[in-house]
């Protein structure tokens, strides 16, 4: 077929229309997935924004910008990355705080857990609770019922449940039979429940109380010592000292001391005295794990003690002062309960010499300043009280017959003269006075009688007339009975509650037990000694009751307060009880079941070991826990175990978590003890030289090495 030119052009045009157009290569490729990160999606509009489109620029002012507030719509804006991270961080912190609280409750002690629970119930925010946990500033909130569980059994030994045991009605105890306790049989408990806000001290342990002393919150101890600059820590340590140790063994007037610490006049508060007080106060601070090991130079207690001794050497070049006497007495106290009473006696004698030079025990001259006179009189009785207690319990010659020539004020009429110690308990806003003045005056009166007993004992030995000892002590025994009968109402058996009050009664019964173990025969003429022999026979007939009361008070102390809080004087009574029951365990383990109890052990109606063992476990528990604060009770606890055979000691070790020391530990303990305390002293007429601590520790160290 022939195609002309025009037709050819038309044909090609038609072919171009029917042929598919070929696209460029780039246009034929499919779109690729965009690279990361992808752009943030635009925020979804709120319902109000859908209904009404935004006609203004939202600036994101929180909580809502002005334009959105006027229009009544929600702010819509893009949240910045910084705000998002902050929000996530806040949420993470909340989770972490909650986790910390949960972990603390799960792992801490029951005391701390109860404190955390109290903070939560009181409405404290989680951050504050966590902060308290982090600083360990947790005050245990003790239960009001059966705070401390009896070791080894569910009730007290049955032989203590006698109708004539006056201490069964003591409000200081907490009995399992609470329903019966609230009946008419024990009116004291019924009275206590009538006003719990004013008598909460009968419902909670003393360890749960907090000292109310505003001056401590304002003072700056760092101005008085170069050892530490942490005023918060030192204030806390001082608070524990005034709460636990000062009430039973004061060596200075608390109010005058704190007032002068603020005023900085140097009359009643000096650097020497502050460092001495802090050295003892460190033993009360349970966060110092090595506080009982007095020889560690890195401990804060060691540093305060070393600084006090340095200042004492400097003051020896100056005129003697009352504050120096007070500091020396504190240092002697720390030495005594560190197992170094042979050195502590040197300090006591030095304080006595300084007191004589200052005429402290003589009748004071008229003073223009009432505070100066009060400081002299109070310190004189502190010096005499500590000297009498030390010489009596160590069974050493007093070498002098010096009693302060000025009487103490009546604490009922002059409460402020003594300086009251007020406490406050959790769950209550009531301010509870501890009746410090009444207890201190009663303690000083008992110290006078103890001094008379010690003087009679050694006067008899010096005169080579042993037969007159009973007669010489008969009058003192009568005065002891009168002292006990004249105790103020708050110190009667049915009202005692605070540790210092319980220890006052323990002290009385310790003396009576030692006196009742004396022989009643006498070689003097009958006309002279008939009354004395009769009186000795009377108290010997009561020895079982004295022991029963003594043991009941120890149980009452534990049930009410536990043994965890530091209490150095308690060591003397726990030691007395522990070794007495070690002797009983030895006797009853060798006695046939059908023989019953003989001799001086009539206090037990049944010689079954299960009735004896709980009290021994209790005494050992107290020594171990007090041994966390002081080296003396720690050492006595090991001596108690060493005094028993392995079969007898095993049931004592297990409940208390104790351990037997190896040969090296025994040798080390013997190196750190320089003490003449006769911890096995039973009878007032005995010469307990072979029972002194030095001898016992040396024999203890030789057990594994000899």
C-alpha positions in Angstrom: 0.0 0.0 0.0 1.2 3.4 -1.0 1.1 6.2 1.5 1.5 9.7 0.4 3.2 12.4 2.5 0.0 13.8 4.0 -1.4 10.5 4.8 1.9 9.5 6.4 1.8 12.4 8.8 -1.8 11.5 9.8 -0.9 7.9 10.3 2.0 8.7 12.6 -0.2 11.1 14.5 -2.8 8.4 15.1 0.0 5.9 16.2 1.2 8.5 18.7 -2.2 8.8 20.3 -2.6 5.0 20.8 1.0 4.3 22.1 1.4 4.5 25.9 3.5 7.3 27.1 6.7 6.1 28.8 7.2 7.9 32.2 10.7 8.9 33.5 12.6 6.4 35.6 12.3 8.3 38.8 8.5 8.5 38.5 8.3 4.7 38.2 9.9 4.0 41.6 7.5 3.4 44.6 7.9 5.8 47.5 10.4 4.5 50.2 9.7 4.3 54.0 10.7 7.5 55.6 13.9 7.5 57.7 13.7 7.5 61.6 12.8 9.4 63.6 9.5 10.2 62.2 7.9 13.5 62.9 5.8 13.7 66.1 2.1 13.4 65.4 0.1 16.4 65.9 -1.9 16.3 69.2 -5.4 15.1 68.9 -7.8 18.0 69.3 -10.0 18.0 72.3 -13.7 17.9 72.1 -14.0 21.6 72.6 -11.4 22.2 69.9 -13.4 20.1 67.4 -16.5 22.1 68.2 -14.8 25.4 67.9 -11.5 25.9 65.9 -8.8 27.8 67.7 -8.5 31.4 66.6 -5.6 32.3 69.0 -2.2 31.1 69.8 -2.1 29.0 73.0 1.1 29.9 74.9 1.0 26.9 77.4 0.9 28.9 80.6 0.0 26.6 83.5 -2.4 25.6 84.7 -4.4 27.4 81.9 -3.6 30.4 79.7 -5.7 33.5 79.7 -7.2 33.1 76.3 -8.3 29.5 76.9 -9.7 30.5 80.3 -11.8 33.3 78.8 -13.2 31.0 76.1 -13.7 28.2 78.6 -11.7 25.6 76.6 -8.7 23.4 77.3 -5.2 24.5 76.4 -3.9 22.7 73.4 -0.1 23.0 72.9 2.8 20.8 72.2 4.5 19.7 75.5 8.2 20.4 75.5 10.7 17.6 75.9 11.9 19.1 79.2 8.5 19.0 80.7 7.9 15.5 79.6 11.2 14.3 81.2 10.3 16.1 84.4 6.9 14.5 84.6 8.5 11.0 84.1 11.1 11.8 86.7 8.5 12.8 89.2 6.5 9.6 88.6 9.7 7.6 89.0 10.5 9.4 92.3 7.1 8.5 93.7 7.6 4.9 92.8 11.1 4.9 94.3 9.8 6.5 97.6 7.1 4.0 97.9 9.5 1.2 97.2 11.9 2.5 99.8 9.2 2.6 102.5 8.0 -0.9 101.6 11.5 -2.2 101.7 12.2 -0.5 105.0 9.1 -2.0 106.7 10.0 -5.4 105.3 13.7 -5.4 106.5 13.9 -3.2 109.6 13.4 -4.1 113.2 9.9 -4.2 114.8 10.7 -1.0 116.6 11.5 0.9 113.5 8.6 -0.6 111.6 6.2 0.6 114.2 7.7 4.0 114.0 7.2 4.1 110.2 3.6 2.9 110.6 3.0 5.7 113.1 4.3 8.3 110.7 2.0 7.0 107.9 -1.0 6.9 110.2 -0.3 10.4 111.3 -0.7 11.6 107.7 2.9 12.3 106.9 3.6 12.5 103.2 5.7 9.7 101.6 8.7 11.9 100.9 8.9 12.9 104.6 8.6 9.3 105.8 11.4 8.3 103.4 13.5 11.1 104.6 13.1 10.0 108.2 14.0 6.4 107.2 17.1 7.7 105.3 18.4 9.6 108.4 17.3 6.8 110.7 15.3 9.3 112.7 12.6 6.8 113.5 11.1 6.8 116.9 9.7 3.4 117.8 6.0 3.5 118.7 5.5 0.8 121.3 2.4 -1.2 121.6 0.2 -0.6 124.6 -0.4 -4.2 125.4 2.3 -6.8 126.1 5.0 -4.9 124.4 7.7 -7.4 125.3 7.2 -11.1 125.1 8.4 -13.3 127.9 11.4 -15.4 126.8 11.3 -19.2 126.8 7.6 -19.3 127.9 4.3 -17.5 127.7 3.9 -16.5 131.4 6.0 -15.6 134.4 7.2 -18.4 136.7 4.3 -19.7 138.8 6.3 -19.4 142.1 6.1 -15.6 141.7 2.3 -15.7 141.8 1.9 -15.5 145.5 -0.8 -13.5 147.3 1.8 -11.7 149.4 3.8 -10.5 146.5 3.2 -6.7 146.5 4.8 -6.2 143.1 2.2 -8.2 141.3 0.0 -5.1 141.5 2.6 -2.8 140.2 1.4 -0.7 137.3 4.8 -1.1 135.7 3.9 -4.7 134.7 1.9 -5.8 131.7 0.1 -9.0 132.3 -1.3 -11.5 129.7 -4.5 -11.7 131.7 -5.7 -8.2 130.9 -9.3 -8.9 131.3 -8.8 -10.1 134.9 -6.4 -7.2 135.4 -9.1 -4.7 134.7 -11.4 -6.2 137.3 -11.7 -5.2 140.9 -8.7 -7.3 141.9 -6.2 -4.7 140.7 -7.6 -1.2 141.1 -4.4 0.5 140.0 -4.8 -0.7 136.4 -8.4 0.4 136.4 -7.4 3.8 137.5 -4.8 4.0 134.8 -7.2 3.2 132.1 -9.5 6.0 133.3 -7.3 8.7 131.9 -4.8 7.3 129.5 -3.6 10.8 128.4 -2.3 11.6 131.8 -1.1 8.0 132.7 0.2 6.9 129.3 3.6 6.1 131.0 1.8 3.0 132.3 0.8 2.0 128.8 4.1 2.4 126.9 7.7 1.5 127.5 10.0 4.3 128.6 12.1 3.7 125.4 9.2 5.1 123.4 9.2 8.4 125.2 10.9 11.6 124.0 12.6 14.1 126.2 10.9 17.5 126.3 13.7 20.0 126.7 13.5 23.1 124.5 16.9 24.3 125.6 18.5 21.4 124.0 17.1 22.4 120.6 18.7 25.8 120.9 22.1 24.9 122.3 25.3 24.5 120.2 27.6 22.0 121.8 30.2 22.6 119.1 31.1 25.8 120.9 32.3 23.8 123.9 34.2 21.0 122.2 36.7 20.7 119.4 35.9 17.0 118.8 32.9 17.5 116.6 31.1 20.3 114.7 27.9 18.3 114.2 25.5 20.1 116.6 22.5 18.0 115.4 24.2 14.8 116.3 25.5 16.1 119.7 22.1 17.4 120.6 20.6 14.0 119.9 23.2 12.3 122.0 22.7 14.7 124.9 18.9 14.1 124.7 19.4 10.3 125.1 21.8 10.8 128.0 19.3 13.0 129.9 16.5 10.5 129.1 18.3 7.2 130.1 21.3 7.6 132.3 21.0 11.0 134.0 17.9 10.1 136.0 19.6 7.3 137.9 23.1 8.7 138.2 23.1 12.5 138.0 26.4 14.3 138.6 25.4 17.9 137.9 22.3 20.0 137.9 20.6 19.7 134.5 18.8 23.1 134.4 21.9 25.1 135.5 24.0 23.2 133.0 21.7 23.8 130.0 21.0 27.5 131.0 24.7 28.2 131.1 25.4 26.3 127.9 23.1 28.9 126.3 24.4 31.9 128.2 28.0 30.8 128.0 29.1 32.4 131.3 31.3 29.4 132.3 29.9 29.1 135.8 27.9 25.9 135.5 29.0 24.7 132.0 32.6 24.3 130.9 34.3 22.6 128.0 35.6 20.0 130.4 32.1 19.1 131.7 30.6 19.1 128.2 33.2 16.7 126.8 32.8 14.4 129.9 29.0 14.4 129.4 29.3 13.6 125.7 31.8 10.8 126.4 29.1 9.0 128.5 26.3 10.1 126.2 27.9 8.2 123.3 27.2 5.0 125.2 23.5 5.8 124.9 23.6 6.2 121.1 22.7 2.8 119.6 23.9 3.8 116.1 27.5 3.7 117.3 28.1 0.0 116.9 31.3 -0.2 118.8 30.3 2.1 121.7 31.0 -0.6 124.3 34.6 -1.1 123.1 36.1 1.8 124.9 39.6 1.3 123.6 38.9 2.0 119.9 40.4 5.5 119.2 38.3 6.1 116.1 35.0 6.1 118.1 33.4 9.4 119.1 33.1 8.4 122.7 36.8 7.7 122.9 37.6 11.1 121.4 35.3 13.0 123.8 36.8 11.1 126.8 40.4 11.8 125.6 39.5 15.5 125.2 38.0 15.6 128.6 41.1 14.1 130.2 43.3 16.6 128.4 41.3 19.5 129.7 41.3 18.0 133.2 45.1 18.0 133.1 45.1 21.6 132.1 42.6 22.5 134.8 44.7 20.8 137.4 47.1 23.7 137.1 44.3 26.1 138.0 42.0 26.6 140.9 39.7 23.7 141.7 36.1 24.1 140.7 32.8 22.3 141.1 32.4 21.7 137.4 35.7 19.8 137.5 34.3 17.6 140.3 31.3 16.9 138.2 33.3 16.0 135.2 35.6 13.7 137.2 32.5 11.9 138.6 31.2 11.3 135.1 34.6 10.0 133.9 34.7 7.6 136.9 31.3 6.3 136.0 32.3 5.6 132.4 35.4 3.8 133.7 33.5 1.7 136.2 31.0 0.3 133.6 33.8 -0.1 131.1 35.3 -2.7 133.4 38.0 -0.3 134.7 36.7 0.5 138.2 40.2 0.3 139.6 41.0 3.4 137.6 37.5 4.8 138.3 38.2 4.7 142.0 41.2 6.9 141.5 39.0 9.5 140.0 36.4 9.2 142.8 39.1 9.8 145.4 40.3 12.8 143.5 36.8 14.2 143.4 36.5 13.6 147.1 39.7 15.5 147.8 38.6 18.4 145.7 35.3 18.4 147.4 37.0 18.6 150.8 39.2 21.5 149.7 36.1 23.4 148.5 34.2 22.5 151.6 31.5 21.0 149.5 30.2 18.6 152.1 30.3 21.2 154.9 27.5 23.6 155.8 27.5 26.1 152.9 28.0 29.8 153.7 25.3 32.3 152.7 25.5 33.0 149.0 24.1 36.0 147.2 23.4 33.9 144.2 20.7 31.2 144.8 21.9 29.3 141.7 25.5 29.0 143.1 24.1 27.7 146.4 21.8 25.2 144.6 24.8 24.0 142.5 26.9 23.4 145.6 24.2 21.5 147.5 23.1 19.4 144.6 26.7 18.5 143.6 27.5 17.6 147.2 24.8 15.1 147.3 25.7 13.8 143.8 29.2 13.2 145.0 28.1 11.5 148.2 25.5 9.4 146.5 28.0 8.1 143.9 30.7 7.5 146.4 28.3 5.5 148.7 27.0 3.3 145.9 30.5 2.6 144.5 32.1 1.8 147.9 29.1 -0.4 148.9 28.9 -2.5 145.7 32.7 -2.8 145.5 32.9 -3.8 149.2 35.8 -1.5 150.0 36.6 0.7 153.0 35.1 4.2 152.8 38.1 5.7 154.7 35.9 8.6 155.9 32.6 9.3 157.5 31.5 12.3 155.6 27.8 13.1 154.9 26.7 16.5 153.4 25.8 18.8 156.2 22.9 20.4 154.4 19.5 18.8 153.8 17.9 18.5 150.5 14.7 20.5 149.7 11.3 18.9 149.9 10.7 17.8 146.3 6.9 18.1 146.7 7.2 21.8 147.5 10.3 22.6 145.5 10.0 20.7 142.2 11.9 23.3 140.2 14.9 23.2 142.7 15.8 19.7 141.4 15.1 20.3 137.7 12.2 18.1 136.5 12.7 15.7 133.6 9.6 15.8 131.4 8.8 13.3 128.7 6.2 12.9 126.0 4.9 9.7 124.5 3.7 9.0 120.9 0.0 9.2 120.3 -0.3 11.7 123.2 0.3 15.4 123.7 0.4 15.1 127.5 3.6 16.3 129.2 4.6 13.6 131.7 6.8 14.5 134.7 9.1 11.7 135.8 9.2 12.9 139.5 12.9 13.2 139.3 13.2 15.2 142.6 11.3 12.6 144.7 13.4 9.7 143.3 16.7 11.6 143.8 15.9 12.5 147.4 14.9 8.9 148.1 18.1 7.7 146.5 20.3 10.0 148.6 18.5 8.9 151.8 19.2 5.3 150.8 22.8 6.2 150.1 23.2 7.5 153.6 22.1 4.1 155.0 24.4 2.3 152.6 27.3 4.4 153.8 26.4 3.6 157.4 26.4 -0.1 156.6 29.8 0.1 154.9 31.2 2.0 157.8 29.8 -0.5 160.3 31.3 -3.4 158.4 34.8 -2.0 158.2 34.7 -0.5 161.7 34.0 -4.0 163.0 36.9 -5.5 161.1 39.3 -2.8 162.2 38.3 -3.3 165.9 38.9 -7.1 165.5 35.4 -7.7 167.0 33.5 -9.6 164.4 30.8 -10.6 167.0 29.4 -7.0 167.1 28.7 -6.8 163.4 25.0 -7.9 163.8 24.4 -5.4 166.6 26.1 -2.6 164.6 23.9 -3.2 161.6 20.7 -3.7 163.5 19.9 0.0 163.7 20.6 0.5 160.0 18.2 -2.4 159.2 15.5 -0.7 161.2 16.1 2.5 159.3 16.0 0.6 156.0 12.5 -0.7 156.9 11.5 2.8 157.9 12.9 4.3 154.6 10.9 1.7 152.6 7.7 2.4 154.5 8.0 6.1 154.1 8.4 6.2 150.3 6.2 8.7 148.6 3.1 7.5 146.8 4.5 7.5 143.3 7.4 5.3 144.5 5.2 2.7 146.2 5.2 -0.9 144.7 1.8 -0.4 143.1 2.7 2.8 141.3 6.4 2.5 140.2 6.8 2.7 136.5 9.9 4.5 135.4 13.2 2.6 135.2 14.8 4.8 137.9 12.0 3.9 140.3 12.2 0.2 139.6 16.0 0.3 140.2 15.4 2.1 143.5 13.4 -0.9 144.8 15.9 -3.4 143.3 18.6 -1.6 145.3 16.7 -1.9 148.5 16.1 -5.7 148.1 19.7 -6.3 147.0 20.8 -4.8 150.4 18.2 -6.8 152.3 19.1 -10.1 150.7 22.8 -9.5 151.5 22.0 -8.6 155.1 19.6 -11.6 155.5 22.5 -14.0 154.5 24.5 -12.9 157.5 24.9 -15.3 160.4 22.6 -14.3 163.3 24.9 -15.6 166.2 26.8 -13.1 168.2 29.6 -13.3 170.8 28.7 -10.1 172.6 26.8 -10.1 175.9 23.1 -11.0 175.5 21.9 -7.8 177.0 23.5 -5.9 174.2 22.7 -8.1 171.2 19.3 -9.6 171.9 17.4 -7.1 169.8 20.0 -7.3 167.1 19.8 -11.1 166.9 16.0 -11.0 167.0 16.0 -8.5 164.1 18.4 -10.7 162.1 16.3 -13.7 162.7 13.3 -11.7 161.4 14.9 -10.7 158.1 16.3 -14.2 157.6 12.8 -15.5 157.8 11.9 -13.0 155.1 14.8 -13.8 152.7 12.5 -15.9 150.5 10.1 -12.9 150.1 13.0 -10.5 149.5 14.3 -12.7 146.7 10.8 -13.2 145.3 10.2 -9.4 145.2 13.6 -8.8 143.7 13.0 -11.3 140.9 9.5 -10.0 140.3 10.8 -6.4 139.8 13.3 -7.7 137.2 10.5 -9.3 135.3 8.4 -6.1 135.7 11.2 -4.1 134.3 11.5 -6.3 131.2 7.8 -6.6 130.6 7.3 -2.9 130.8 10.5 -1.4 129.3 12.6 -4.2 127.8 16.4 -4.3 128.1 17.3 -2.6 124.9 17.7 1.0 126.2 21.0 1.7 127.9 20.9 1.4 131.7 24.3 1.0 133.3 23.0 0.5 136.9 20.8 -2.3 135.8 24.0 -4.4 135.3 24.5 -4.7 139.0 21.1 -6.3 139.6 21.1 -8.5 136.5 24.5 -9.9 137.6 23.2 -10.5 141.1 20.2 -12.4 139.7 22.1 -14.3 137.0 24.7 -15.8 139.4 22.1 -16.6 142.0 20.2 -18.7 139.5 23.3 -20.3 138.1 23.8 -21.6 141.6 20.2 -22.9 141.7 20.6 -24.6 138.3 23.7 -26.4 139.6 21.9 -27.5 142.7 18.7 -28.6 141.1 20.4 -30.4 138.2 22.1 -32.6 140.9 19.0 -33.0 143.1 16.6 -36.0 142.7 13.1 -35.0 141.7 11.6 -36.3 144.9 13.8 -34.3 147.3 12.2 -30.9 146.9 13.9 -27.6 147.7 16.2 -27.3 150.7 18.2 -24.6 152.5 18.1 -21.1 151.3 16.2 -22.0 148.1 12.8 -22.2 149.8 11.7 -19.4 147.5 11.0 -22.0 144.8 8.0 -24.4 145.5 9.0 -26.7 142.7 12.6 -27.6 141.7 11.6 -28.3 138.1 14.2 -26.9 135.7 11.5 -25.3 133.5 10.6 -23.0 136.4 14.2 -21.9 137.0 15.5 -21.5 133.5 13.3 -18.6 132.3 14.6 -16.2 134.9 18.2 -17.2 134.1 17.5 -16.7 130.4 15.9 -13.3 131.3 19.0 -12.2 133.2 21.3 -13.3 130.5 19.2 -11.5 127.9 19.5 -8.3 129.9 23.3 -8.6 130.2 23.7 -9.3 126.5 21.6 -6.3 125.5 23.2 -3.9 128.0 26.5 -5.2 126.7 25.8 -3.5 123.5 26.4 -0.2 125.3 28.9 -1.0 128.1 31.8 -3.4 128.3 31.1 -4.5 131.9 27.7 -6.3 131.3 29.1 -7.8 128.1 31.9 -9.3 130.2 29.6 -10.5 132.9 27.4 -12.2 130.3 30.3 -14.4 129.2 31.3 -15.2 132.8 27.8 -16.4 133.5 28.0 -18.8 130.5 31.5 -19.9 131.6 30.1 -20.8 135.1 27.7 -23.4 133.6 28.4 -26.7 131.9 27.8 -27.0 128.2 24.5 -28.9 128.6 23.1 -26.3 130.9 24.4 -23.3 128.9 22.9 -24.5 125.6 19.3 -23.6 126.4 20.5 -20.2 127.7 22.5 -19.4 124.6 19.8 -20.3 122.0 17.0 -17.8 123.0 19.4 -14.9 123.5 21.6 -15.4 120.4 24.8 -15.5 122.5 28.0 -17.2 121.6 31.0 -18.8 123.4 34.3 -16.9 123.0 37.4 -18.7 121.8 40.7 -18.6 123.6 42.0 -15.4 121.8 38.8 -13.5 122.7 39.1 -14.5 126.3 42.7 -13.4 126.5 41.8 -10.1 124.9 38.9 -9.6 127.4 41.3 -10.2 130.3 43.6 -7.5 129.0 40.8 -4.9 128.9 39.4 -5.6 132.4 40.8 -3.9 135.5 38.0 -4.2 137.9 37.5 -5.2 141.6 33.7 -5.4 141.5 32.6 -8.5 143.4 29.8 -9.7 141.1 29.2 -12.9 143.1 28.9 -11.1 146.5 26.0 -12.7 148.4 26.4 -12.0 152.1 27.2 -8.7 153.7 29.5 -10.4 156.3 31.6 -12.0 153.6 35.0 -10.8 152.4 34.5 -11.2 148.6 38.1 -10.9 147.5 38.1 -14.2 145.6 34.9 -13.1 143.8 36.2 -9.9 142.3 35.9 -9.3 138.6 39.7 -9.3 138.0 40.1 -12.8 139.5 37.1 -14.2 137.7 38.2 -12.9 134.3 41.7 -14.3 134.7 40.2 -17.7 135.5 37.9 -17.3 132.6 40.8 -16.5 130.2 42.6 -19.6 131.4 39.8 -22.0 130.6 40.7 -22.5 127.0 44.5 -21.9 127.4 45.4 -23.8 130.5 
